[in-house]
């Protein structure tokens, strides 16, 4: 009787240890949608072309190839109010997008805002303030 009891306990222990060997394999037909991690970085600026000519620009770069739309807007700032001077956008498939718009500016305060969105990554934005003397 003791032999049977020991044999039964030993059989249960062996099955418990090797039980994971009998696990089912994953379904080879299952379609697992994996999307890559991506980071969208945005920058903008206002570049002097000499005299009163300036270029507002915006750029966006992604860590993965995707469709990127980048928009730049140039505002004149007076007190707490802003007036849109010019804007532009560009859509590119790849890892980098750039847009620029030229404007004739007088002395004052200005704001450049760049926004970008990607087909894989989320949107991002950047704002820079400038004073022309």
Buried (B, 14 or more C-beta within 10 A) or exposed (E): EEEEEEEEEEEEEEEEEEEEEEEEEEEEEEEEEEEEEBEBBBBBBBEEEEEEEBBBBBBBBBBBBBBBBBBBBBBBBEEEEBEEBBBBBBEBEEBEBBBBBBBEBEEEBBBBBBBBBBBBBEEBBBEBEBEBE
